[in-house]
Amino acid sequence: MLRSSNLSWKRTFCVSLDSIYNLLQDCIVKKNLDAGRRINQLLIQDGLQSSSFMATHIVRMFSVCGSISEATQTFVRLDFPNVYTWSAFLLAHSCTGLSVPLYHKMLQSNVRPNAYCYTALLKACANLGSLNKGMLVHDNIVQDGLDLDLTVNNTLIDMYVKIGELANAHSVFQSSHVQNVVTWTTIITGYSVNECAFKAFQVYAQMLEKHVSPNEVTFVSIIKACPSALEVRLVHFHVVESSLAWNIFVGNALVGIYAEFGNIEDARFVFEHLIEKDVVTWSSMIEGYAQEGQVSEAFRLFTVMWQEVEPNKVTYVNLAKACTNMESVASSNLIYGTVIEEGFNSDTLLGTTMIDLYAKCGCFEDANALFKALPVRNVVTWTTMISGYALHGNIHGALKCYSGMQEEGLKPNEATFLSLLSLCNHLGLVHKGCTFFESMVLQGVIPAVEHHHCIMDLFGRTGSLKLATVVLDSSPVTPMQSPGLRSLLSHCKAHCNVGTSELIFKQVALEE
């Protein structure tokens, strides 16, 4: 009878643990911290939290739900955490910078690391952007013979990719004894993110030759790497051949890239044939119409979107860009009214786009009101105001903003100085233009071709042709490649300066 009772208790105990485990997994999936805390309290009351198995999942739950302090509290209560608990704890601290010191503490506790530990450590090194630590962990992986583990190898490639060490990533990729779709996708994503389109397509072609079927992440990465619409159509053909033809993530990538290349009809085709559409799908299509100047179509689509899905701030940014192209005050007011209703008026990105819209329309009263209402103003926001004033030839407004941004401790960037130099060029303000160009150099902003062109054109139009030729010589490109060469020759003609024209022609001849 006693034996039967013990068996019954053990069954109940096992079912109870299974139920708790399932509840914890549900908390992890849903990131439900409150429910996770209640389960943790029950485990503490029943004395079950000291179990390494349950502690591992509690640590993982707190980590996923963003409570690293509670994950740490759970871990330190354990007298002898096993390798799986250590793995969960290392992963919990992958964003705190403590994973590597904790790893050394684990070794001091005579716990031998497994594949899960090294995966957590590699993720920590990737988050820190630390190549040195990553390479040390890589050496330890080889010493422990875990470089043959597929998951560890995939995470190694991912770490090197995220740090920007593509040569190391490719070396690990090539030395991998087994390569699955994740392996191929990780290296393709690395080349795609780092804008190495040729290498991305080279690996993609090898992947297809090996008869490894791309997944949705592979397609999204290779679509983003496409240098032209020709490559997009090739990948699109492969997508249609696969079972991922109407996958929403792949579809969104196709809509976005077709729109980016100006193939609005192809973008629309993919858009129309997607069974499921989310806010990204609609926003990408609206952006495509905005870029092509089809403002009425962008607004029509926005109206239809309201019936299907709720717009987000990106949608409004894209719509505002459409209005910027046609400089419509009425449309600006309509969008901003909706933005206020939706509670996005304090968003810096959206606010900056609306400021740009009002400034280009010449509505500086509205632009200033919006500018002052923004809780956070960055360099882009200030530069947008300066650009608006520059567009309308308002030197006083531009200078006031230039001083204001510096008073707030913000450093002007290339775009800021380009707007100021363009304004000086437009108004013929030589002294101001020279001052801004000197300030640019002194503040460590390297002048690009466009900046040289502005100052050269300013000298040319005001008759300082010799100074203009000096700028032409110091430009980052050769005189023949300079976009200001034609305008400089025109200025020579306007000022009847044959000598400078001949000098320029000699420079061009020497270049050839």
Buried (B, 14 or more C-beta within 10 A) or exposed (E): EEEEEEEEEEEEEEEEBEEBBEBBEBBBEEEBBEBBBEBBEBBBEEEBBEBBEBBBBBBBBBBBBEBBEBBBBBBEEBEEBBBBBBBBBBBBBBBEEBBBEBBEEBBEEEBEBBBBBBBBBBBBBBBBEBBEBBBBBBEBBEEBEBBEBBBBBBBBBBBBBBBEBBEBBBBBBEEBEEBBBBBBBBBBBBBBBBEBBEBBBEBBEBBEEEEBBBBBBBBBBBBBBBEEBEBBBBBBEBBEEBEBBBBBBBBBBBBBBBBBBEBBEBBBBBBEEBEEBBBBBBBBBBBBBBBBEBBEBBBEBBEEBEEEBEBBBBBBBBBBBBBBBBBBBEBBBBBBEBBEEBEBBEBBBBBBBBBBBBBBBBBBEBBBEBBEEBEEBBBBBBBBBBBBBBBBEBBEBBBBBBEBBBEEEBEBBBBBBBBBBBBBBBBEBBEBBBEBBEBBEEEEBEBBBBBBBBBBBBBBBBBBBEBBBEBBEEBEBBBEEBBBBEBBBEBBEEBEBEEBBEBBEEBBEEEE
